[in-house]
Amino acid sequence: MFSHRECTKVAKECQKQLIILGAGIMQGPVIMIAKEMGLEAVAVDGNPHAPCASLADRFEPVDLKDKEGIEALGRSLQKTGTLGGIMTAGTDFSATAAWVAEKLGLPGVPYEAALNASDKGRMRRCFQQAGLPSPEFLILPAEGHDQELPIPFGYPAVVKPVDNMGGRGCRSVDSPEDLEQALPDVLRFSRSRRAILEAYMDGPEFSIDALIFKGRTAICGLADRHIFFPPYFIEMGHTMPANLRPEQIESLIHTFIQGIRALGLLEEHCCGAAKGDLKLTSRGPMIGEIAARLSGGYMSGWTYPYAAGVEPIRGAIAAALGTPPPGLTPVRAWTCAERAFISIPGTVRTVQGAQAAKAMPYVKDVFLRVKAGDTVRFPENNVAKCGNIIAAAPLRETALAAAEAAARRVLIRLEAPDRETQTFLNTDGPGASAYPPDAFAWPGSAASLAELPRSDMRGLGVRAPSLIPFPAFTGLGLRDYTGRTAEETLEAVRGMVMLPLAELPGAPPPFLGREFWAALIRGGYQGAAYILDCYQG
């Protein structure tokens, strides 16, 4: 394989154009590296205001589902004789890229193989026919599920759209009633109005990226995925490299490569990339999904380069041009950790602490996905998170601690009053709702909260409120779903609302009691700050 310098030299000598599907944050590194390699980056996105559109040499606002429209764009570029290839990374439109490449005679993977890697029903059938470890499944059409379906593999199971990404509509179900309730939301996220039901796979989950070039693969790293908040599968971050024994890594990679082969992506003429999500179950490695592209979620564009010092995207661009990808031999052995931060339901008033998080040692990037005025919800998929932190360090523990501490530094204050936030805090209340979960998991919260006096905020305009102590809660040493202790949560609230909030036993009004603590347990620092903002008007 070529070196980075040789690969860049080839691109510059060709002076070719590269069509890049998508101009979002995940495609930003593709656009920039393509330009660095001497290519003319032609970005295509259905969103005319896509965040990285301005980075491209040329931007075309075309829906990525419109493969014929993108084919027409490619043909117009070919008339100048300079179009070298088409690719995507971090989108669900590898089939569009394959279609256009096939129609225009460009390097790529077969369209049928890309469909195998895009449609989860086709994907499962390919794995089944090849005898690969993959869960049993059942395709559910849009119509005809008003009666109980015979499920050959039983519950628990996982239901998801056959043709979407980012965890949209994906959730576990424990009964026919759960399935019936989940299906409308699942089908809403399916472009073909079909769902797939799969047997549940136990065990931790991992992501793998690889380059594909004429029957060969080059692995671009293996990462731990950190999944939370059942019945949904919310990735709150990943860590590169995965914390596994060598034989476990070998077994996962072997299974992944067999899966690539079963989908038809390892034919002699194939040039591209593949991304896999696999689980290490009690029965060994099992394939979750494989896509015919590099991953999103910051892995291929950020965490692997930070950890290993090499760029999979550079290799994917070379493959899209039909040239051998540069070598992927790591030049350093760091750990890179990506962590997300999220919000309870409401409307964003301010986002605080992003600059302080970025200035922390070992933090490389802070990505904000929300701003003042945006509506936020507790995530039910991986595109509803509020932002991400990336940290890298020579030691694993250092990288993890840096990313997690920086994620806790970013504080999202919500508008008050707000119906969505109020409903979340008051209607459900601590311990009353399975989803979204309470910030602090405390089964005894309801009974203990009932023993506290109600807040009395008379005289708030003259004096700051004091805080009725709640040792029954604070003495438990619990941490919320972001890792904050009760005291750290109170400190975050103090910083947001600029109030001392001293705990004064038997303090006269104004004082904060039951409502404040209930909001803190239910909604963490956001719930507690919201209550104070409501009181202050």
KAVEN-V200854 format. One record per run of one state. SS is the DSSP state (H for helix, E for strand, - for the rest). FROM is the first residue (numbers start at 0). LEN is the number of residues. If there is no record, write none. Layout:
SS/FROM/LEN + SS/FROM/LEN
This chain:
-/0/3 + H/3/11 + -/14/2 + E/16/5 + -/21/3 + H/24/12 + -/36/3 + E/39/5 + -/44/8 + H/52/3 + -/55/2 + E/57/3 + -/60/6 + H/66/12 + -/78/4 + E/82/7 + -/89/4 + H/93/11 + -/104/3 + E/107/1 + -/108/2 + H/110/6 + -/116/3 + H/119/10 + -/129/4 + E/133/1 + -/134/2 + E/136/4 + -/140/16 + E/156/5 + -/161/9 + E/170/3 + -/173/2 + H/175/13 + -/188/6 + E/194/5 + -/199/4 + E/203/10 + -/213/2 + E/215/13 + -/228/3 + E/231/1 + -/232/1 + E/233/7 + -/240/5 + H/245/18 + -/263/6 + E/269/12 + -/281/2 + E/283/8 + -/291/2 + E/293/1 + -/294/4 + H/298/10 + -/308/3 + H/311/9 + -/320/14 + E/334/7 + -/341/4 + E/345/7 + -/352/1 + H/353/5 + -/358/4 + E/362/6 + -/368/6 + E/374/2 + -/376/10 + E/386/7 + -/393/2 + H/395/14 + -/409/1 + E/410/4 + -/414/4 + H/418/10 + -/428/16 + H/444/5 + -/449/6 + E/455/1 + -/456/9 + E/465/2 + -/467/3 + H/470/4 + -/474/4 + E/478/1 + -/479/5 + E/484/1 + H/485/12 + -/497/5 + E/502/1 + -/503/7 + E/510/2 + -/512/1 + H/513/23 + -/536/1
